[in-house]
Amino acid sequence: MAVRRGEVHALLGANGAGKSTLVKILAGVHPADHGVVHVEGRPISFHDPVDAMNVGISTVFQDPALIPDLTVRQNLQLSDIDEAAFTPWLTWFELEDLDLDALVRDLPLETLRMVDLARALARDPQVLLLDEITAALTADQAERVFALLTEWREKGRAAVLITHRLAEVRRICDRATILRDGRNVALFEPNASPDATNGAATGTMFDVDEHDLVEAMLGAEVTELEEKDESEALSPNQPGSRSASDEVAFAVRGLTSGDVVRDVSFELRRREILGLVALEGQGQERLFSLLSGDRSPSDGEIFVGGRQRRWRAPYDAVGDGVVLIPGDRLLALLPNLPVRQNLVVPLFSRIRQWLGIPADERQRVRNAIDRLSIDTRAASQVRRLSGGNQQKVAIGRWLVAGFRTLLCFDPTRGIDVQTKRETYALLRELAASGAAILLYTSELAEIPLVCDRVLIMHDGRFVEEQDAARATESSLLTAAHGLEALA
């Protein structure tokens, strides 16, 4: 792969294709077994990330490389970043009011992503490596990143962008390299000659159809699902999957938490997927903390199966069958433990039980692995799995343990098209079998594909409800900004 000056080069592939591993090699985190990296035409050997930084390569990894128990300022000092070079980038990203003395663990994930990017830019690099930078961002924040990349290109700098959002590739990238099973299998390039480069297929970046990109990522074994029109392949729940007679599984009345969540009420029925849409910082994270027992509300009531519940911790909510898949998948995982032990964590409430997986639970674990097609090649430690497979493990543990109400906070963020489709299908299957699901998503196109209804949150309140099948990105964004739809 060659990255030119003045270009944004996309690096695409399904989960587990090797994208993040390649970036870590280029960033000096992992040594390469073979091969050579050239910078400005000179062969370079990286022994650690400092070597990469010294030749002008800065990286924003998929998970923020910040120490949670330190402040933002302390993280800057630890990485030898000059505040004077860092703060102008905060202004660029409209974060000039960020308190540098705030603990990293108290900041939302989208803010941490921007802090990580600003820190990388403060080094004034020649090459930016961005691994799923927009996955945790709102539409407004993503626009700021696109503006940055446009200016970056005009300055003659280079960027490598890993993303699963194919519309972003067509919009902002000059060329795209496709990885599959750790190999470079295709190059999409504007004005490319018909001849393959190093055996890689070539195409036209601006004119390429997203299905062609997907086919290159998945290979010749493209499923019938991929070949269909996307709107047909990812159709919403069939009419009648939920009826008004289905009992209310989960409800809240007047739920309040300071000025962040204000007088929120809703009902969630069995066999229903209820969508939630909100712009950044509108109270959605706090709401999920309240609904999962991680925080106690200052006012309001929570009902499970018609009975009022007061939880002191998530453990109590899990006992009532209410479980959470958090936005940051690493919060749900024990990264240094194997896949199988991560899957059975909810079954063990005492440390002495962690010595092994009981025989009667092993079949359930195997079933979850098979049902979710979890890639267990790196099963010895979950942290070695791709992001999509880590998310599958976070979901799979509740298939093993069982639940009644599933709270999903952006579960498809940063995972590839194939895994997204598998997740949609699984959620629909779970709902059809009687589960109640609340789904917050930052990708508005998902709403009509998987949800029955959608609630829109603005300034800590629910401001509108829409029929998910008829909702459009325009109608959702209008409501999310607190605006009334034009007649």
C-alpha positions in Angstrom: 0.0 0.0 0.0 1.3 3.4 -0.9 -0.1 6.6 0.6 0.6 9.8 -1.3 1.0 13.4 -0.2 -2.2 15.4 -0.3 -4.5 12.4 -0.2 -7.0 10.7 2.2 -6.5 7.0 1.7 -9.3 4.7 2.9 -8.4 1.3 4.5 -11.4 -1.0 4.3 -12.2 -4.5 5.2 -14.6 -6.7 7.3 -14.0 -7.1 11.0 -10.9 -9.2 11.5 -9.4 -8.4 8.1 -6.3 -6.9 9.7 -6.9 -3.1 9.5 -6.2 -2.2 13.1 -3.2 -4.6 13.2 -1.8 -2.9 10.1 -2.3 0.5 11.6 -0.6 -0.6 14.8 2.4 -1.8 12.8 2.6 1.5 11.0 2.3 3.3 14.4 5.1 1.3 15.9 2.9 -0.5 18.4 3.5 -4.0 16.9 6.6 -5.1 15.1 6.2 -6.6 11.6 7.4 -10.1 11.0 8.4 -9.3 7.4 8.3 -6.4 5.0 9.4 -2.8 5.0 7.8 0.6 5.7 9.2 3.5 3.7 8.7 7.1 4.8 9.7 9.7 2.2 11.3 7.0 0.2 13.6 5.8 3.1 13.1 2.4 4.8 12.3 2.8 8.4 12.3 0.3 11.3 9.9 1.1 14.1 10.8 -0.2 17.6 8.1 1.7 19.4 5.5 4.4 18.8 8.0 7.1 19.5 9.9 6.1 16.4 6.8 6.5 14.3 6.1 9.9 15.8 9.6 11.0 15.2 9.2 10.5 11.4 5.8 12.4 11.4 3.2 9.6 11.9 0.5 10.3 14.4 -2.3 7.8 15.2 -5.8 8.0 16.7 -6.6 4.4 17.7 -10.1 2.8 17.7 -10.2 3.1 21.5 -9.0 6.4 23.1 -5.3 6.1 24.2 -5.9 8.0 27.4 -5.5 7.0 31.0 -9.0 7.3 32.6 -7.9 8.1 36.1 -5.8 11.1 35.0 -7.0 14.5 33.9 -6.8 15.7 30.3 -4.0 18.0 31.2 -2.1 15.1 32.9 -2.5 13.0 29.8 -1.0 15.7 27.7 1.9 16.0 30.1 2.4 12.2 30.0 2.6 12.2 26.2 4.7 15.3 26.1 2.2 17.5 24.3 2.5 21.3 24.4 -0.8 22.8 25.6 -0.3 25.8 23.3 -0.3 23.4 20.3 -3.2 21.4 21.6 -5.8 24.0 22.6 -6.2 25.6 19.1 -7.4 22.2 17.8 -10.0 22.1 20.6 -11.3 25.4 19.3 -11.4 23.9 15.8 -13.5 21.0 17.1 -15.7 23.5 19.1 -14.5 22.1 22.4 -12.9 25.3 23.6 -14.9 25.1 26.9 -13.5 21.7 27.8 -12.0 21.6 31.3 -8.5 20.3 31.0 -8.6 19.4 34.7 -11.5 17.0 34.2 -10.8 13.3 34.7 -10.8 11.4 31.4 -13.2 8.8 32.9 -15.8 11.5 33.4 -15.9 12.6 29.8 -18.2 11.1 27.1 -16.6 8.8 24.5 -17.2 11.2 21.6 -15.3 14.0 23.5 -12.4 11.6 24.2 -12.2 10.8 20.5 -11.8 14.5 19.7 -9.3 15.0 22.5 -7.3 12.1 21.1 -7.4 13.6 17.6 -6.5 17.1 18.8 -3.5 15.5 20.7 -2.4 13.8 17.5 -2.7 17.0 15.5 -0.7 18.9 18.1 2.4 17.0 17.0 2.1 18.5 13.5 2.4 15.2 11.7 2.9 14.5 8.0 0.7 11.4 8.1 -2.5 10.9 10.2 -3.7 7.3 10.9 -7.3 7.4 11.9 -8.9 4.2 13.1 -12.8 4.6 13.1 -12.5 8.2 14.1 -16.1 9.0 13.2 -17.7 5.9 14.7 -18.3 7.5 18.1 -19.1 11.0 16.7 -22.3 12.8 16.1 -23.1 14.1 12.6 -21.9 17.6 13.5 -18.6 16.4 14.9 -18.0 14.2 11.9 -18.5 17.3 9.7 -15.7 19.0 11.6 -13.4 16.0 10.9 -14.3 16.0 7.2 -13.4 19.7 7.1 -10.1 19.0 8.8 -9.3 16.2 6.3 -10.1 18.5 3.4 -7.8 21.2 4.7 -5.2 18.5 5.6 -5.2 17.3 1.9 -4.8 20.9 0.7 -1.7 21.3 2.9 -0.1 18.4 1.1 -0.4 16.2 4.2 -1.6 12.5 4.1 -4.2 10.6 6.1 -5.2 7.0 6.3 -8.9 6.5 7.3 -10.4 3.3 8.5 -14.2 3.5 8.5 -17.1 1.2 8.0 -19.3 4.0 6.7 -18.9 3.6 3.0 -20.7 6.9 2.2 -17.7 8.6 4.0 -15.3 6.8 1.7 -17.0 8.0 -1.4 -17.3 11.5 -0.1 -13.9 12.3 1.4 -11.3 9.7 0.3 -9.2 9.8 -2.8 -8.4 6.1 -3.0 -9.3 3.0 -1.1 -7.3 -0.2 -0.3 -9.3 -3.3 0.6 -8.0 -5.9 3.1 -9.4 -9.4 3.4 -7.9 -12.0 5.7 -4.8 -9.9 6.3 -4.1 -9.4 2.6 -4.3 -6.4 0.2 -7.0 -7.7 -2.3 -8.2 -4.5 -4.1 -7.5 -0.9 -4.9 -10.2 1.6 -5.8 -8.6 4.6 -7.5 -10.0 7.5 -9.6 -8.7 7.4 -13.2 -7.0 4.1 -12.6 -5.7 2.1 -15.5 -7.5 -1.2 -16.0 -4.4 -3.1 -15.1 -4.1 -4.5 -11.6 -1.4 -3.1 -9.3 0.6 -5.9 -7.6 -2.3 -8.2 -8.4 -4.9 -6.0 -6.8 -8.1 -5.1 -8.7 -8.6 -1.4 -9.5 -11.8 0.7 -9.8 -13.0 4.2 -9.9 -13.4 5.8 -6.4 -15.9 8.4 -7.2 -18.2 6.2 -9.3 -17.9 3.0 -7.4 -21.1 1.5 -6.0 -21.0 0.7 -2.3 -22.0 -2.9 -3.2 -18.8 -3.2 -5.1 -16.8 -2.2 -2.0 -18.7 -4.7 0.1 -18.1 -7.5 -2.5 -14.4 -6.7 -2.5 -14.3 -6.8 1.3 -16.2 -10.1 1.6 -14.8 -11.8 -1.5 -16.3 -14.1 -4.1 -18.4 -15.8 -1.4 -20.8 -12.8 -1.3 -24.0 -14.0 0.1 -27.4 -13.6 -1.5 -28.2 -11.0 1.1 -25.4 -8.8 -0.2 -26.6 -9.1 -3.8 -30.1 -7.9 -3.0 -31.1 -4.3 -2.9 -30.2 -3.0 0.6 -33.7 -1.8 1.4 -35.0 -5.3 0.7 -32.2 -7.1 2.5 -32.5 -5.0 5.6 -36.3 -4.7 5.7 -37.9 -3.6 9.0 -39.8 -6.0 11.3 -42.7 -7.6 9.5 -46.1 -6.0 10.3 -47.7 -7.7 13.2 -44.5 -8.7 15.0 -45.6 -6.5 17.8 -49.3 -5.8 18.8 -51.0 -3.5 21.2 -51.9 -6.6 23.2 -48.3 -7.3 24.1 -47.7 -6.6 27.7 -45.6 -3.7 28.9 -42.2 -5.2 29.9 -40.4 -2.0 31.0 -41.7 1.5 31.8 -40.5 4.7 33.3 -42.5 7.7 34.6 -41.2 11.1 35.2 -37.5 9.9 35.3 -35.3 12.8 36.3 -31.6 13.2 37.0 -30.6 16.9 37.7 -30.8 19.0 34.6 -29.5 16.2 32.4 -32.6 13.9 32.2 -35.9 15.7 32.8 -39.3 14.1 33.3 -38.8 11.2 30.9 -41.6 8.8 30.5 -42.2 5.9 28.1 -43.4 2.3 27.8 -41.6 -0.6 26.2 -43.6 -3.7 25.3 -42.5 -7.3 24.7 -41.6 -8.1 21.1 -40.8 -4.4 20.5 -37.7 -2.6 19.4 -38.0 1.0 20.5 -35.4 3.4 18.9 -33.9 6.4 20.5 -32.3 9.3 18.6 -30.4 12.3 20.0 -27.6 14.6 19.2 -24.5 14.7 21.3 -25.0 15.6 25.0 -28.8 15.6 25.1 -28.9 13.2 28.1 -29.0 9.9 26.4 -25.9 8.5 28.2 -27.3 9.5 31.6 -30.7 8.0 30.7 -29.1 4.6 29.9 -27.2 4.8 33.2 -30.4 5.3 35.1 -32.3 2.6 33.2 -29.5 0.0 33.8 -29.1 0.8 37.6 -25.7 2.4 37.2 -27.1 5.7 38.6 -30.1 6.5 40.9 -32.6 9.0 39.6 -33.3 12.2 41.6 -37.0 11.6 40.8 -39.3 9.3 38.9 -40.1 5.6 38.8 -39.0 2.5 37.0 -41.4 -0.4 36.4 -40.4 -4.0 35.3 -43.3 -6.2 34.4 -45.7 -3.7 36.1 -43.8 -3.8 39.4 -41.9 -0.7 40.7 -38.2 -1.3 41.1 -35.5 0.6 43.0 -32.0 -0.5 42.1 -28.8 0.2 44.0 -26.5 -1.1 41.3 -26.6 -2.8 37.9 -26.5 -6.1 39.7 -30.0 -5.5 40.8 -31.2 -4.6 37.3 -29.6 -7.7 35.9 -31.5 -9.7 38.5 -34.7 -8.2 37.1 -33.7 -9.3 33.6 -32.7 -5.7 32.5 -29.3 -5.8 30.9 -27.1 -3.2 29.1 -24.8 -3.3 26.1 -22.8 -0.1 26.6 -21.5 2.2 23.9 -17.9 1.5 24.9 -17.6 -2.2 24.4 -14.5 -2.5 26.6 -16.6 -1.5 29.6 -18.5 -4.7 29.1 -15.5 -6.9 28.7 -12.6 -8.4 30.8 -10.1 -7.9 28.0 -7.3 -10.1 29.3 -9.6 -13.1 29.8 -10.7 -15.7 27.1 -13.8 -15.4 25.1 -15.6 -18.2 26.9 -15.0 -16.8 30.4 -16.3 -13.4 29.2 -19.4 -15.1 28.0 -20.2 -16.7 31.3 -19.3 -13.7 33.6 -23.0 -12.9 34.4 -23.5 -16.4 35.8 -20.8 -16.0 38.5 -21.6 -13.7 41.4 -18.8 -15.0 43.6 -15.1 -15.0 42.9 -14.6 -18.7 43.8 -17.0 -19.7 41.0 -14.5 -18.3 38.4 -12.3 -21.3 38.5 -14.0 -22.9 35.5 -17.1 -23.1 33.3 -19.6 -25.6 34.7 -20.3 -28.5 32.4 -24.0 -27.6 32.1 -23.1 -24.1 30.8 -20.6 -25.1 28.2 -23.3 -26.0 25.6 -24.9 -22.6 26.1 -21.5 -20.9 25.5 -20.9 -23.0 22.3 -24.4 -22.1 21.1 -23.7 -18.4 21.6 -20.4 -18.6 19.8 -22.0 -20.4 16.9 -25.1 -18.2 16.8 -23.1 -15.0 16.6 -20.3 -16.4 14.4 -17.7 -15.2 16.9 -14.2 -15.5 15.5 -12.3 -17.4 18.2 -8.9 -17.5 16.5 -7.6 -15.1 19.2 -9.9 -16.6 21.9 -7.2 -16.6 24.6 -7.7 -12.9 25.2 -10.8 -10.8 24.1 -8.6 -7.7 23.6 -7.0 -9.5 20.7 -10.3 -9.8 18.8 -11.5 -7.3 16.2 -13.9 -4.6 17.4 -16.9 -6.4 15.8 -16.1 -9.7 17.5 -15.6 -7.9 20.8 -19.1 -6.5 20.4 -20.4 -9.9 19.6 -19.0 -11.2 22.9 -20.6 -8.3 24.7 -24.0 -9.3 23.2 -23.4 -13.0 23.5 -23.0 -13.1 27.3 -26.7 -12.1 27.6 -27.6 -15.0 25.2 -25.9 -17.2 27.7 -27.2 -15.7 30.9 -30.7 -14.8 29.6 -32.6 -11.5 29.9 -36.1 -9.9 29.4 -35.2 -6.3 28.5 -32.1 -5.4 26.5 -30.7 -1.8 26.6 -28.5 -1.3 23.5 -26.3 1.9 23.4 -25.0 2.3 19.8 -24.3 -1.5 19.4 -23.2 -1.3 15.8 -20.8 1.6 16.1 -17.5 0.9 14.4 -18.4 -2.5 13.0 -18.5 -3.6 9.4 -21.5 -3.9 7.1 -21.8 -7.7 7.4 -21.7 -7.7 11.2 -24.2 -4.8 11.3 -26.6 -6.9 9.3 -26.1 -9.9 11.6 -26.7 -7.6 14.6 -29.9 -6.3 13.1 -31.2 -9.8 12.3 -30.3 -10.9 15.8 -32.2 -8.0 17.4 -35.3 -8.7 15.3 -35.0 -12.4 16.2 -34.7 -11.6 19.9 -37.7 -9.3 19.8 -39.8 -11.9 17.9 -39.1 -14.4 20.7 -40.5 -12.0 23.3 -37.7 -9.7 24.3 -38.2 -5.9 24.8 -35.3 -3.8 23.3 -34.4 -0.2 23.7 -31.9 0.8 21.0 -30.0 4.1 20.9 -28.1 4.6 17.7 -26.0 7.4 16.2 -26.6 6.0 12.7 -30.0 7.3 11.7 -30.3 5.0 8.7 -30.7 2.1 11.1 -34.0 3.3 12.6 -36.4 2.2 9.8 -34.4 -1.0 9.3 -34.8 -2.5 12.8 -37.1 -0.4 15.0 -40.9 -0.3 15.5 -41.1 3.1 17.0 -38.6 5.9 17.6 -38.4 8.5 20.4 -36.3 11.7 19.8 -34.5 13.3 22.8 -33.6 16.9 23.0 -32.2 18.8 26.0 -32.9 15.9 28.4 -36.5 15.4 27.3 -38.4 13.3 24.8 -39.7 15.8 22.3 -41.3 13.6 19.7 -42.3 10.0 18.7 -42.3 8.8 15.1 -43.3 5.6 13.3 -39.9 4.1 12.6 -41.0 2.7 9.2 -41.8 6.3 8.0 -39.0 8.1 9.8 -36.4 9.8 7.6 -33.0 11.2 8.4 -34.5 14.7 7.8 -37.4 14.2 10.1 -35.2 12.7 12.8 -32.6 15.4 12.7 -35.2 18.1 12.6 -36.8 16.8 15.8 -33.3 16.1 17.4 -32.4 19.8 17.0 -35.6 20.7 18.8 -37.3 22.1 15.7 -40.7 21.5 14.4 -41.1 19.9 11.0 -42.1 22.1 8.1 -45.5 21.5 6.6 
